[in-house]
Amino acid sequence: MMKRAPVHVQVLHCDVRNLFYNNIAMLNLGDAGSDKAGKIDVCYHCGCFYSTGLLSKATHTRSFQVTRKLKMRLVTHNMMSSNIKGVANGFPLLIEAAQVVEKEVDFNADFLKNIFARIEWKALVEASKTMGYSELPDNVESSMLDSEEFLRKFHHALLEIHLEEGALVCPETGRKFPVTKGIPNMLLHEDEV
Amino acid sequence: MWYLCVFFHRLLEYRKTEFESLAGLFEGRDGAVTLEWRLPEDHHPDSPFHFVNLPSEELARNIANRSILVKGIYELWGEGRNFEELEEAIKSYPDDRKLPYLKPDTTFRITVETFGKAISFHEQNDRLQKLAFVPFKGRVNLRNPGHKFCLMDNDDYGSSNGLPPVVQRRIFFGREIGASDRKILQTYQLKSRKYLGPTAMDAEMAFLMANQAQVKPGKLVYDPFVGTGSILIAAAHFGAMTMGADIDIRVVRDGRGPDCNIWSNFKQYGLPMPLSLLRADNNLPPWRSGLKEVFDAIICDPPYGVRAGGRKSGGRKLLKGVIGPYTVPDDKRSNHIPSTAAYSLVECVHDLLDLAAKMLVMGGRLVYFYPVLREDDSAEPTFPEHPCFELTAKCEQILSYRYSRVLLTMVKVAPYTEDIELAARVKHLDFKENHLKWLEDGNLHSAVFSPSDVKINGSGEKCSSKPKYRGKYV
């Protein structure tokens, strides 16, 4: 087989939900593939995966081994507050979402039941609305944990919505804690300690 | 029932504690578990052979299969000083315990093990022939047997095995109930892991830490000094949900590129990704004030200033008082890189205990390494204490002539009260005000690396006063 120099190919769109099966992505490249072999680097729709496979010109649909990078989830948001010196009420942090990604995560009912009591419900509802998910009920009680439907929604909001790029904003001072590549940077400046 | 437990001859202090932690895990007990142990006649406590009393065979199997340091747990069919005694013992062992495993429709395998001496294949066969009196009716299957038997011999080989000589030879024969799966150590070995840092935790030790923390599926494990994630990987292997934080944003966010970072390490082993990674300072953690009792275990290797030093926010010049309070100009805020200051070990451990006391569930476990200087004259070292915690295990691993590290396992036994929180806050301010004093107090680096003041003549004597025979410290 003739070896071709890798050429960067932009993937314009991929449906995240249908994309993954055991970390193998089926990318339909459409026009983007053209007739050149290339290395897919990043999906410009959601900006979250990298491939190690090479494209051939024969077909535009290829399977790739990809890296799934997970981002800040709402469970993390629910646990954190602004800890700047002098701030009395740093919770909940407001979310400035520049890029939101949804990822399928294995469902674990026991974990959800365990963590339920530790979650500030109102903050979770607000945060998931900011991220574009408004299926959560405003009021909850522990008896709802018996309902599979509720658990699925809770699971989705808590673990499957990821903030990729954006910021967490202190509700009192407006200080922004940047979130880049899904990692919130909670370190304080010298004058905030 | 009493079982024969044979350990691997390494990390000696970790062996029984790992065993007892796993007993607690499978019996659903949070606190310290103390089992009944007995040594074979004439054996030194560091011997790999031990008898242990366990309520059921199922528990024995679970412990052995999950453990890292148990070579095997056996139902002992007989022991003796020589083959005549062994034969007599096996013959007098009740038939109803033996016959089900000797039936015609079974498959079996017998292995010959020795301790402290290697024997040739020919000698192994000779010993197997001596077992001819046992009525094995099944078929031999070396690769995938239904029942495994083991003949273990430990001769009076002298002191060459690193242990005080065993006065009497002892031979054991038993049926294997379970054994450690050391293959996972191959799978997770550091040299084939993609993203490594200078202090990445060795895979064997990381698994031992996870076992000490009684990690199991559905539990939430946190590492406040996550680095390259080597401890969380072990926890995730055992099914835990993981969370990590680090003050160094380069390791948690960037790694060495898109295919070489913490996420890629988890992916390499097909493990579920951490629940979250964040950049945060252990000295000023970002957790909201009402949040408590969320983590089931906190496992970490705090920076103690020998191979890697800890950092905290605040700025070194600021805390030393060299410069006055500093305000970041508004136009510089968005890309400002805050300066950090050295973080003394005492303060780091204080913060860790305070965080753990607050954030662990009742019965949750804090597992971490604590460095100890190996002074000749020092008595038993003192370890950190906290009103919420009970120290259930301490296992030493010697790192150099000067110092060793001790794996501490603490169990949360009392709730985190307002009084404790207040005391912790007062202490936090004290650390901040007397930054320099605390930094000098706990300076391990100079103690470990400063030139020795011992004269060459005297050092020979000094060496011999420290126990360092191979068995104990390998």
HADDOCK unambig.tbl for C-alpha pairs under 7 A between the chains (distance, minus, plus):
assign (segid A and resid 67 and name CA) (segid B and resid 264 and name CA) 6.85 0.50 0.50
assign (segid A and resid 69 and name CA) (segid B and resid 263 and name CA) 6.25 0.50 0.50
assign (segid A and resid 70 and name CA) (segid B and resid 273 and name CA) 6.96 0.50 0.50
assign (segid A and resid 72 and name CA) (segid B and resid 276 and name CA) 5.98 0.50 0.50
assign (segid A and resid 73 and name CA) (segid B and resid 276 and name CA) 6.86 0.50 0.50
assign (segid A and resid 76 and name CA) (segid B and resid 276 and name CA) 6.50 0.50 0.50
assign (segid A and resid 79 and name CA) (segid B and resid 287 and name CA) 5.62 0.50 0.50
assign (segid A and resid 79 and name CA) (segid B and resid 288 and name CA) 5.91 0.50 0.50
assign (segid A and resid 79 and name CA) (segid B and resid 291 and name CA) 6.73 0.50 0.50
assign (segid A and resid 80 and name CA) (segid B and resid 286 and name CA) 5.34 0.50 0.50
assign (segid A and resid 80 and name CA) (segid B and resid 287 and name CA) 4.32 0.50 0.50
assign (segid A and resid 80 and name CA) (segid B and resid 288 and name CA) 4.92 0.50 0.50
assign (segid A and resid 81 and name CA) (segid B and resid 286 and name CA) 5.62 0.50 0.50
assign (segid A and resid 81 and name CA) (segid B and resid 287 and name CA) 5.69 0.50 0.50
assign (segid A and resid 81 and name CA) (segid B and resid 288 and name CA) 4.58 0.50 0.50
assign (segid A and resid 82 and name CA) (segid B and resid 286 and name CA) 6.32 0.50 0.50
assign (segid A and resid 83 and name CA) (segid B and resid 286 and name CA) 5.67 0.50 0.50
assign (segid A and resid 91 and name CA) (segid B and resid 288 and name CA) 6.52 0.50 0.50
assign (segid A and resid 110 and name CA) (segid B and resid 218 and name CA) 6.48 0.50 0.50
assign (segid A and resid 111 and name CA) (segid B and resid 218 and name CA) 5.25 0.50 0.50
assign (segid A and resid 118 and name CA) (segid B and resid 291 and name CA) 6.93 0.50 0.50
assign (segid A and resid 118 and name CA) (segid B and resid 294 and name CA) 6.67 0.50 0.50
assign (segid A and resid 181 and name CA) (segid B and resid 253 and name CA) 6.55 0.50 0.50
assign (segid A and resid 183 and name CA) (segid B and resid 253 and name CA) 5.92 0.50 0.50
assign (segid A and resid 183 and name CA) (segid B and resid 277 and name CA) 6.24 0.50 0.50
assign (segid A and resid 183 and name CA) (segid B and resid 278 and name CA) 5.23 0.50 0.50
assign (segid A and resid 183 and name CA) (segid B and resid 279 and name CA) 6.85 0.50 0.50
assign (segid A and resid 184 and name CA) (segid B and resid 278 and name CA) 5.31 0.50 0.50
assign (segid A and resid 184 and name CA) (segid B and resid 279 and name CA) 6.17 0.50 0.50
assign (segid A and resid 185 and name CA) (segid B and resid 278 and name CA) 6.44 0.50 0.50
assign (segid A and resid 185 and name CA) (segid B and resid 279 and name CA) 4.86 0.50 0.50
assign (segid A and resid 185 and name CA) (segid B and resid 280 and name CA) 6.69 0.50 0.50
assign (segid A and resid 186 and name CA) (segid B and resid 279 and name CA) 5.73 0.50 0.50
assign (segid A and resid 186 and name CA) (segid B and resid 280 and name CA) 5.09 0.50 0.50
assign (segid A and resid 186 and name CA) (segid B and resid 286 and name CA) 6.73 0.50 0.50
assign (segid A and resid 187 and name CA) (segid B and resid 279 and name CA) 6.68 0.50 0.50
assign (segid A and resid 187 and name CA) (segid B and resid 280 and name CA) 5.39 0.50 0.50
assign (segid A and resid 187 and name CA) (segid B and resid 281 and name CA) 6.26 0.50 0.50
assign (segid A and resid 188 and name CA) (segid B and resid 313 and name CA) 6.84 0.50 0.50
assign (segid A and resid 188 and name CA) (segid B and resid 338 and name CA) 6.92 0.50 0.50
assign (segid A and resid 189 and name CA) (segid B and resid 338 and name CA) 4.93 0.50 0.50
assign (segid A and resid 190 and name CA) (segid B and resid 314 and name CA) 5.09 0.50 0.50
assign (segid A and resid 190 and name CA) (segid B and resid 315 and name CA) 6.36 0.50 0.50
assign (segid A and resid 190 and name CA) (segid B and resid 326 and name CA) 6.95 0.50 0.50
assign (segid A and resid 190 and name CA) (segid B and resid 338 and name CA) 6.06 0.50 0.50
assign (segid A and resid 190 and name CA) (segid B and resid 339 and name CA) 6.95 0.50 0.50
assign (segid A and resid 191 and name CA) (segid B and resid 326 and name CA) 6.03 0.50 0.50
assign (segid A and resid 191 and name CA) (segid B and resid 327 and name CA) 5.49 0.50 0.50
assign (segid A and resid 191 and name CA) (segid B and resid 328 and name CA) 6.87 0.50 0.50
assign (segid A and resid 193 and name CA) (segid B and resid 314 and name CA) 6.18 0.50 0.50
